[in-house]
Amino acid sequence: MKRHLLYAGLLWIILTAIGEYAAFNAKFFTAGAAAEAVIVDDAFRLLMLLGTPVFTFVLAGLVYSVLAFRARSESIEDGPPIRSSRTVTWLWLVITSGLAIFIFFNPGVKGLNELNANPNADLVVQVQARKWAWKLTYPEYNVTIEDASELVLPVNRRVKFEITSADVIHAFWVPAFRMKIDAMPGQTNVLYITPNQLSASSQNDFNLRVQCAELCGTGHARMRAQVRVVEQSEFEAWLAGQ
């Protein structure tokens, strides 16, 4: 039995090393374009690093069991019973419970506090979703854009999005910003985003566009608006042109 545990343990170590290397070095994400994207990406990678040993532990046990204890003949009789170890059971419970508590606080509570640390905004954008378009309002500048095909934002300015819906549940999502929230009728949800990368308007850049992430009807796929992040002076000139 000790021999089996040793071999299974070695397999677990090898699989964990491979998994941790992949989790640390793999390019999981498209390019981020907001300060919040860094927080979200770091949280995702940390969860991958913490979850890999748990996954490979189960995988190593399954793989080794298939290889070492598979039927050697065509016999259909059950193999000898294997009794569980109370020590292993409690050890598994303690380790996984500790891991769950840890990730609840980091990146859970810690990440949420970082995302919501600054309630002050340099700009407010009111977003109203409806079938199947976005209505954008810049209340400080008295600018409203119906059926917006473009969302223009100043770079390095903290933006407060006030998001609601005129009909059914939609979802406001820009992949490069990582942040996503539902747009619900009769309710205003708030999202803070700080764009930190300049961009040009491009209809082909799926990473930098507002997309509805909630299946909302037959026009769901068309419900998008390109995002353009510009310097403050260009942003003010764009507003003046509206």
N, C-alpha and C positions, 0 to 999 in steps of 0.2 A: 504493500500500500504506500509506503514511504517513497518507493521508486516512482510510482505513478504521480504522487504529489510533486516530487522533484521535477519530473519531466513536464508536467502541466504548468508548474511555476515558471520554468525556463521559457516555455512557449508564451506564457503571459508576459514575461519581461520583454521578450523579442517583439511581440505584437504591440506592446505599449510603447516601446522605443520607436517603432515605425510610425505608430499613430501620433505620438507627440511631435515627432519631426514634421509629419504632414500637417498637423494642426497649427504648428508654429510658423511654417514656411509657405503653406498653400495660399494662393490668392483667391480668397472666398468672395471678395467684394468688388463691385465696380468702383470707379473713382468717387471719392467723397467730395462734397462741395460746401460743407457747412461745419461749424465748430462742433455741433452735436453729433455729426457723423463719426468723429473720432471717439467719442464716448461710447456710442453704440457698437462700433467695430471692435473696440477694446473689450467690451463686455462679452460680445459674441466669441471672440478668440479665447478669453479666459474660460468661458463655459465649455468650449471645445477641449481645452487643455485639462480641465477638471473632470470632464465626462469620459475622456478617452480611456483612462485606466479601468473605469467601471465597465465600459463596453467590452474592452479587450479581456477582462477577467471572465465575463460570461462567454465570450467567443472562444477563449482558450479552453475553457471547460467543455464546451460543446464539441469543438474540433478534436480535442484529445480523446474524449469519450467515444466519438465515432471511429477514430483510428485504433484505439487500444482495446475497446470492448465490443467491437462489432462481432456479429455471429460468424464463427469459423466454419460452419457447415450449414446444411439445409434444415437443421433441427428448428422446430418452432416452439420448443420449450422455453419458458422464462429462465433468465439467468438467475444467479444467486442474489438474494436481497442485499441492498447496501444501506446500512443504517447511517442516518445523518449524525453529524458531530455537533453537540450543543455549543462547544467552544467556537466552531466556525460560524454557527448561526448567530450567536451573540456578537461576534466580531464583525460580521457583515452588517448587522443591525446598527451597531454603534458607529462604524465608519460611514455608512451611507446616511445615517441621520445627522452626523456631524457635518458631512458634506452639504446636505440639504440646508442646514441652518446657516452654514457659512455663505452659500450662494444667495440665501435670502437677504443677507446684509450686504454682501459684495459679490456680484455687482448690483443686486436688487435695490436695496434702500440707498446705498451709496450712489448708484447710477441715477436714480430718480432725483436725488437731491442735487446732483451736478446739473442735470438737465433743467431743473426748476429753480436753480440757485438765485437767479436774477429776475425778479418780476417786472423790472423796468424795461421798456422798449423804446427804441429810437423811431419806430414806425409801426403803425397799425394798418393791417389789411383785413378788410371784412370779406369773407368768402361765402357766397351762397350757391349751393349746388342745386341743380334741378335737372330733370330729364330733358336733354342730355347735354348740359353745358355748365360753364362756370360764370358766375357774375362776381366781378371784383370791384371793391370800393376802397378808395383811399380817403377816409373821412377828413383827415387833416388838410387835404388839398381839394376837397369837394370834387373828386374825380370818381366816376362810376363807369365801368366797362361791361356792357351786356355781351353775353356770348363770347367771352374773352378767348382769343386764340393765343394770348401771350401774357405771362406774368413777369413784370419787370421789377427788380429789386436792387437796392444799392448794396455794394459790397461792404463787408465788415460792419453792418448795422444790424442790431438785434430787432427782429421783426416779430410782432405779436399778430398771429392769425386768429381771427374770431370767425369760427366756421359753423355754418348751419345749413339746413336744407329746406327747400320750398315744397317738397313732395314726399319722396321715399328716402330710405337710408342710403347715403352714398359714403365714400371715404376719400379724404384728401391725402394724397401721397405723392412725394417727389423722391424717386429712388436715391438720388445723389445726396439728399438731405437726411435720408434714413428714417425720418419721423413720419408717422402716419396716425390719423385719427378719424373717427367716424363723423360724418355730417348728418345730423339728425333733425327732423322737423320739430319745431317747437322748443329747440334746445340749442344753446351756443356753446361749443367746445373751443378751448383755447390751446394753441400750440405756439411755442417760441422757437424760432430758428434764426441762426446767424450765418448767412451765406459768406463764405470766405474765399471764393474762387471766382474770378471774372469769367464770363462766358459770352459767346455770341449766339444769336438766335439761329437755331438749326432744326429744321423739321425732322431730321433723322436721328437726333440725339434722344433716345428713349430714357437715358439716365437723368436728364435734366428737363423733365416736363411734369406738369401736374397730371396725375392719372387718378381716375376713380378706381379704388381697390375693393369695392363692394358691388357684387353683381346686382345691377339696378334696373335691368330691362333690356329691350332689344337694341337700344343705342349706347349701351355701356362701353363698347370698344371705341366709340368715337368721342368719348367724354375726356378730352385731354387738352392741355394748353401748354405751349412751350415756355420754359423759364429762361429769362435772360438776366444775368447779374452784371451790373455796370457800376462805374464810378459815380459818386454822389452828384457831381456836376452834370453828367449825362442823364442821370435819373431825374434831376430837377428839370432839365431841358425837355425830357420826354413827357413829364407831367404837364409842362406848359403847353406842349403841343396837343394835349388831350382837351 
